[in-house]
Amino acid sequence: MTGRLLLAVVVAAALTGCAGSSCEELPTRQAERAQLRQDYLTLIEQGGTPEQTTEADDALHAFEREVLDLEQQCTDRG
């Protein structure tokens, strides 16, 4: 189970980058961010290895930065 959660965090972060995303995609990206946060917490609660948690943490933070950038771009346009 923890391997699946780690994979979900890493794959989602790698494949759903916000570069070139439009503001119409913002709600979807925010929902993905919320799900990735929950998956990360589940990984921690289930006792992922230090390597798994470090990798998941790095991927989550990278995705969060991308979503924040998109949020700021959309606010600036608005």
N, C-alpha and C positions, 0 to 999 in steps of 0.2 A: 504493500500500500504506500509506504513512504517513497519508494522508487517512482511510483506513478505520479505522486504529488510533485516530486522534484522535477520529473520530466515535464509535467504540465507547466510549471513555473518557467523553466528554462526555454521550452519551445514557444510558449506564448510570448515571452519577452523577446525572443529572437525573431519571431515571425510577424509580430504585430507592431513593429516600430511605428512611430508616429510621423516619421519624415514624409512629407508630401500629403499628409492627411488633411482633410478639410474639416471645418468646424461642424459639419453635419455628422461626422464620425465621433465627435467628442463624447456624446452619451454612451456609445458603445465602448470606447476606450476607458471611460470612467468605470463602467460596469466590469470590464475585464480587470482593471486595477483592483477593484473591491474583491473580485473572486481570487485573484492572485494573492492578495493579502490574507484571505481566509485560508487558502491552500497552504501558505507559508506557516500560519499559526497551527494548522493541523499537523504539518510536518514536525514542528517543534514539540507539540503535545505528544506525538507518537514516538518521539525519541529518535529523530533522524541522526545520522552520523555527523560529526563535525564537518566533514567535507561536503555532505549533502546540504547542511544548513548554511554553510558559508556560500556555496554556489547559488542556492536558492535566494539567499539574502542579497547577494550581488545582482542577480538577475532581477529581483523585485525592485531594488533601488534604481536600477537602470530604466526599467519600465516606468516607474513612478516619475523619474525625471522627464522622460519623453512625454508623458501625459501632462505634467505640469507645464512643459514648454508649449504644448498644444493649447492648454487652457489659457495661458498668457497670450498666445498669438490670437486666439479667438476673442479675448477680452479687448485686446488692442484694436482689433478690426471693428468691434461693436460700437 
